[in-house]
């Protein structure tokens, strides 16, 4: 689906990274695309932007690892037609991930994950000199795993760039769709995250809250880290993602309906854990506190498929929306090709 004109119309419901990626891919293929979106900022605005199938993986999550690695390869692909084609160079903020052990129990977990990845044919690099890799780490942190081909992106810059590219391709904007009957198009893609079940009852997607902090570098502070750093502190996961002007710290994860108000406990734990991993971050400015709702599924895998002859779904990406955006756009493009092919065959 790289060229040509289909002469058919597509409505994409959802203006986050998934909806925008699907709309752009379809517009490039010649579809007339209308994207329905609300004015509210969703999970894509709050995200950390990690593209980390290795360092976010855990033994038993073999299918998620496979999908993540397929999509990471699309992110890393170079040249015309790649996912990054049409997006500015500055959207990529890191080209390596480091997951570190804060205490002895973590060392055993690192070994377990490393052995699992090696067993899957995707080894990562172990180190017992983590501070040589990332000098901002606390002095007692020594052990880590490095994934040298993982990326991080500025999530907000990616969304803005996708919006601009869609506009250049002629994608039309429309208000949020409240029911499918109101959407006029030959084909519809439901890509509105936690709101997808409202359009197609029975989709097993639920909101999971996550708080995220943004710390801004100040004059006189230690420089911004050069790679994503992940750790577990007191049993809690924390990640530190570099940006041009600072660090994104995340993320809590718990179910609390559709509440997006940051809590004192969540913010305090994130700050404590971040400073336990990189003490120098205590001198940075606390620039932003926010919370979003991840669209989670029971098995943690996204729902990307056809629902009926006219309707497709691309939702339920959980914490991996940015990572899986290229793969999702590719899968939907393949389904659209099938639809076009079936239509041409029926008209003969």
C-alpha positions as CSV (number, residue, x, y, z in Angstrom):
1,X,0.0,0.0,0.0
2,X,2.7,2.5,-1.0
3,X,1.2,4.3,-3.9
4,X,-1.8,4.7,-6.1
5,X,-5.4,5.9,-5.7
6,X,-8.1,3.7,-4.3
7,X,-11.0,6.1,-4.9
8,X,-12.4,5.0,-1.6
9,X,-12.9,6.9,1.7
10,X,-11.6,6.0,5.1
11,X,-12.7,7.4,8.5
12,X,-10.2,7.0,11.3
13,X,-11.6,7.6,14.8
14,X,-8.9,8.7,17.3
15,X,-6.3,11.4,17.1
16,X,-3.5,9.8,19.1
17,X,-0.3,8.2,17.7
18,X,-2.2,5.1,16.5
19,X,-5.0,7.0,14.7
20,X,-2.5,9.4,13.1
21,X,-0.2,6.7,12.0
22,X,-3.1,4.7,10.4
23,X,-4.4,7.9,8.7
24,X,-1.0,8.9,7.3
25,X,-0.4,5.4,5.9
26,X,-3.8,5.3,4.2
27,X,-3.4,8.8,2.8
28,X,-0.1,7.8,1.3
29,X,-1.8,4.9,-0.4
30,X,-4.4,7.1,-2.0
31,X,-7.4,6.8,0.3
32,X,-9.5,9.9,1.0
33,X,-9.1,10.1,4.8
34,X,-11.0,11.9,7.5
35,X,-9.8,11.7,11.0
36,X,-12.2,12.2,13.9
37,X,-10.6,13.5,17.1
38,X,-11.5,15.3,20.3
39,X,-9.9,18.3,21.8
40,X,-8.9,16.4,24.9
41,X,-5.3,15.3,25.3
42,X,-5.1,11.6,25.6
43,X,-2.4,9.0,26.4
44,X,-0.2,10.0,23.5
45,X,0.3,13.4,25.1
46,X,1.4,11.9,28.5
47,X,3.6,9.0,27.2
48,X,7.3,8.6,27.8
49,X,8.0,7.7,24.2
50,X,10.1,4.6,24.9
51,X,10.6,2.1,22.1
52,X,11.9,-0.7,24.3
53,X,10.8,-4.3,23.5
54,X,13.9,-5.8,25.1
55,X,14.1,-3.8,28.3
56,X,10.4,-3.8,28.9
57,X,10.0,-7.5,28.2
58,X,9.6,-10.2,30.8
59,X,9.8,-14.0,30.5
60,X,6.6,-15.4,29.2
61,X,5.7,-12.3,27.1
62,X,7.0,-13.9,23.9
63,X,4.3,-12.6,21.6
64,X,4.7,-9.0,22.8
65,X,8.4,-9.3,22.3
66,X,7.9,-10.5,18.8
67,X,5.5,-7.7,17.9
68,X,7.7,-5.1,19.6
69,X,10.8,-6.1,17.7
70,X,9.0,-6.1,14.4
71,X,7.8,-2.6,15.0
72,X,11.2,-1.4,16.3
73,X,12.7,-2.6,13.1
74,X,10.2,-0.3,11.2
75,X,11.2,2.6,13.4
76,X,14.9,1.9,12.7
77,X,14.3,1.5,9.0
78,X,15.9,4.2,6.9
79,X,15.0,5.9,3.6
80,X,11.9,6.8,1.7
81,X,8.8,5.0,2.9
82,X,10.1,4.3,6.4
83,X,8.0,5.3,9.4
84,X,10.3,8.2,10.2
85,X,10.2,9.5,6.6
86,X,8.4,12.9,6.8
87,X,9.2,13.3,10.5
88,X,11.9,15.7,11.7
89,X,15.2,14.3,12.9
90,X,14.8,15.7,16.4
91,X,11.9,13.4,17.4
92,X,14.4,10.7,18.3
93,X,15.9,11.6,21.7
94,X,17.9,8.4,22.6
95,X,19.3,5.4,20.7
96,X,20.1,3.0,23.6
97,X,18.4,1.7,26.7
98,X,20.0,0.6,30.0
99,X,18.1,-1.3,32.6
100,X,20.0,-1.4,36.0
101,X,19.8,-3.3,39.2
102,X,19.4,-1.2,42.4
103,X,19.7,-4.1,44.9
104,X,20.8,-7.7,45.0
105,X,17.3,-9.1,44.1
106,X,17.3,-7.0,41.0
107,X,20.6,-8.6,39.8
108,X,18.8,-12.0,39.8
109,X,15.9,-10.5,37.8
110,X,18.4,-9.0,35.3
111,X,20.0,-12.3,34.8
112,X,16.6,-14.0,34.3
113,X,15.6,-11.4,31.6
114,X,18.9,-11.6,29.9
115,X,18.7,-15.4,29.7
116,X,15.2,-15.2,28.4
117,X,16.1,-12.7,25.7
118,X,19.1,-14.8,24.6
119,X,16.9,-17.9,24.5
120,X,14.6,-16.0,22.1
121,X,17.5,-15.2,19.9
122,X,17.7,-11.5,20.9
123,X,20.6,-11.2,23.4
124,X,21.4,-7.9,25.1
125,X,24.7,-6.8,26.6
126,X,25.4,-7.3,30.2
127,X,27.6,-5.0,32.2
128,X,29.0,-4.8,35.8
129,X,30.2,-1.2,35.3
130,X,26.9,0.6,34.7
131,X,28.3,3.9,35.9
132,X,30.9,3.8,33.1
133,X,28.0,3.7,30.7
134,X,25.8,6.3,32.5
135,X,27.8,8.5,35.0
136,X,24.7,10.0,36.6
137,X,23.8,6.7,38.2
138,X,24.0,6.3,42.0
139,X,27.4,5.1,43.1
140,X,26.1,1.7,44.4
141,X,24.6,0.8,41.0
142,X,26.9,-1.6,39.1
143,X,24.9,-4.2,37.1
144,X,22.9,-3.5,34.0
145,X,21.7,-4.7,30.6
146,X,22.2,-2.6,27.5
147,X,19.9,-2.7,24.4
148,X,21.8,-0.7,21.8
149,X,19.1,-0.6,19.1
150,X,16.2,0.6,21.3
151,X,15.0,4.2,20.8
152,X,13.2,6.9,22.6
153,X,11.2,9.6,20.9
154,X,9.7,12.9,22.0
155,X,6.1,11.8,22.1
156,X,4.6,15.3,21.6
157,X,7.0,16.1,18.8
158,X,6.0,12.9,17.0
159,X,2.3,13.6,17.4
160,X,2.7,17.2,16.1
161,X,4.9,15.9,13.1
162,X,2.3,13.2,12.2
163,X,-0.5,15.8,12.3
164,X,1.5,18.1,10.0
165,X,2.3,15.3,7.6
166,X,-1.4,14.2,7.5
167,X,-2.3,17.8,6.7
168,X,0.2,17.9,3.8
169,X,-1.3,14.7,2.5
170,X,-4.9,16.1,2.6
171,X,-6.3,14.3,5.6
172,X,-9.4,16.1,6.8
173,X,-10.1,16.8,10.5
174,X,-13.5,16.1,12.0
175,X,-15.0,16.1,15.5
176,X,-15.0,13.1,17.7
177,X,-17.4,10.4,16.7
178,X,-19.9,9.3,19.3
179,X,-21.4,6.4,17.4
180,X,-20.4,4.5,14.2
181,X,-23.8,5.3,12.5
182,X,-22.8,9.0,12.3
183,X,-19.5,8.2,10.5
184,X,-19.8,8.5,6.7
185,X,-17.0,6.5,4.9
186,X,-16.5,3.3,3.0
187,X,-14.3,1.9,5.7
188,X,-13.9,2.9,9.4
189,X,-11.0,2.3,11.7
190,X,-11.7,2.5,15.5
191,X,-8.4,3.8,17.0
192,X,-9.6,5.9,20.0
193,X,-8.0,3.9,22.8
194,X,-10.1,3.6,26.0
195,X,-13.1,5.0,24.2
196,X,-13.2,2.2,21.6
197,X,-15.7,0.0,23.6
198,X,-18.2,2.8,23.4
199,X,-18.2,2.5,19.6
200,X,-18.0,-1.3,19.6
201,X,-19.4,-2.8,22.8
202,X,-17.5,-5.9,23.9
203,X,-14.0,-4.8,23.1
204,X,-12.0,-5.8,26.2
205,X,-10.2,-2.5,26.7
206,X,-10.0,-0.8,30.1
207,X,-8.3,2.4,31.3
208,X,-5.2,2.0,33.5
209,X,-3.9,5.2,35.1
210,X,-0.3,6.3,34.9
211,X,1.4,9.4,36.3
212,X,4.4,10.9,34.6
213,X,6.8,13.8,35.5
214,X,8.8,16.1,33.4
215,X,12.1,17.4,34.9
216,X,13.8,20.3,33.2
217,X,17.6,20.8,33.2
218,X,18.9,23.9,35.0
219,X,22.1,25.8,34.7
220,X,24.8,24.2,36.9
221,X,23.1,20.8,37.0
222,X,24.5,17.5,35.7
223,X,23.8,17.1,32.0
224,X,20.8,15.2,30.7
225,X,21.5,11.5,30.4
226,X,22.2,10.1,26.9
227,X,20.0,7.0,27.0
228,X,16.9,5.6,28.6
229,X,17.5,4.2,32.0
230,X,15.0,1.7,33.7
231,X,15.1,0.3,37.2
232,X,13.0,-1.2,39.9
233,X,13.0,0.6,43.3
234,X,11.3,-1.0,46.3
235,X,9.4,-3.2,43.8
236,X,8.3,-0.3,41.7
237,X,9.2,0.2,38.1
238,X,10.7,3.6,37.1
239,X,12.0,4.9,33.8
240,X,14.1,8.0,32.9
241,X,13.8,9.1,29.3
242,X,16.0,11.9,28.0
243,X,14.6,15.0,26.2
244,X,16.4,17.9,24.7
245,X,15.7,20.0,27.8
246,X,15.5,17.4,30.6
247,X,14.1,14.0,31.6
248,X,10.7,12.3,31.6
249,X,10.1,10.2,34.7
250,X,7.5,7.5,34.8
251,X,5.3,5.9,35.4
252,X,2.9,4.7,38.0
253,X,0.3,2.1,37.0
254,X,-3.0,1.4,38.7
255,X,-6.7,1.2,38.0
256,X,-8.8,4.1,39.1
257,X,-11.5,4.4,36.5
258,X,-11.1,7.4,34.3
259,X,-9.5,9.6,36.9
260,X,-6.6,11.6,35.5
261,X,-5.7,13.8,38.6
262,X,-2.1,13.2,39.7
263,X,-1.8,12.1,43.3
264,X,0.6,13.2,46.0
265,X,1.6,9.6,46.7
266,X,2.3,8.9,43.0
267,X,4.4,12.0,42.4
268,X,6.4,11.5,45.6
269,X,7.2,7.8,44.7
270,X,8.3,8.8,41.2
271,X,10.6,11.6,42.6
272,X,12.0,9.3,45.3
273,X,12.6,6.5,42.8
274,X,14.2,8.7,40.2
275,X,16.6,10.2,42.7
276,X,17.4,6.8,44.0
277,X,18.6,5.9,40.5
278,X,20.1,9.3,39.6
279,X,20.6,11.5,42.7
280,X,21.6,14.5,40.6
281,X,18.1,14.8,39.2
282,X,17.1,16.3,42.6
283,X,18.6,19.6,41.3
284,X,16.5,19.7,38.2
285,X,13.3,21.7,37.9
286,X,10.0,19.9,38.4
287,X,8.4,21.3,35.2
288,X,5.2,19.2,34.8
289,X,3.1,16.6,36.5
290,X,0.5,14.8,34.5
291,X,-1.5,11.6,34.3
292,X,-3.0,9.6,31.4
293,X,-5.1,6.5,30.8
294,X,-3.5,3.6,29.0
295,X,-5.9,1.4,27.0
296,X,-5.1,-2.1,28.4
297,X,-6.3,-5.5,27.3
298,X,-6.5,-8.7,29.4
299,X,-3.5,-10.3,27.8
300,X,-1.5,-7.1,27.2
301,X,-1.6,-7.4,23.5
302,X,-3.2,-4.8,21.1
303,X,-6.4,-5.5,19.2
304,X,-5.7,-4.9,15.5
305,X,-8.1,-6.7,13.2
306,X,-11.3,-6.5,11.1
307,X,-14.6,-6.4,13.0
308,X,-16.9,-6.6,10.0
309,X,-16.9,-5.8,6.3
310,X,-16.7,-2.1,6.9
311,X,-15.1,-1.7,10.4
312,X,-11.5,-2.3,11.7
313,X,-10.1,-1.8,15.1
314,X,-6.6,-0.7,16.2
315,X,-6.7,-0.2,20.0
316,X,-5.6,-1.6,23.3
317,X,-1.9,-0.9,22.9
318,X,-1.4,-0.3,26.7
319,X,2.0,1.2,27.4
320,X,3.3,0.4,23.9
321,X,1.4,2.8,21.6
322,X,4.4,4.6,20.3
323,X,6.5,1.4,19.9
324,X,3.7,-0.4,18.0
325,X,2.5,2.5,15.8
326,X,4.4,1.5,12.7
327,X,3.4,-2.2,13.0
328,X,-0.2,-1.2,13.6
329,X,-0.3,1.1,10.5
330,X,1.2,-1.7,8.5
331,X,-1.3,-4.3,9.7
332,X,-4.3,-2.0,9.0
333,X,-2.8,-1.1,5.6
334,X,-2.7,-4.9,4.7
335,X,-6.4,-5.2,5.8
336,X,-7.3,-2.2,3.6
337,X,-5.5,-3.9,0.7
338,X,-7.7,-6.9,1.2
339,X,-10.8,-4.8,1.2
340,X,-9.8,-3.0,-2.0
341,X,-9.0,-6.3,-3.6
342,X,-12.3,-7.9,-2.7
343,X,-14.1,-4.8,-4.0
344,X,-12.3,-5.0,-7.3
345,X,-13.0,-8.7,-7.6
346,X,-16.7,-8.1,-6.9
347,X,-17.0,-5.5,-9.6
348,X,-15.7,-7.7,-12.4
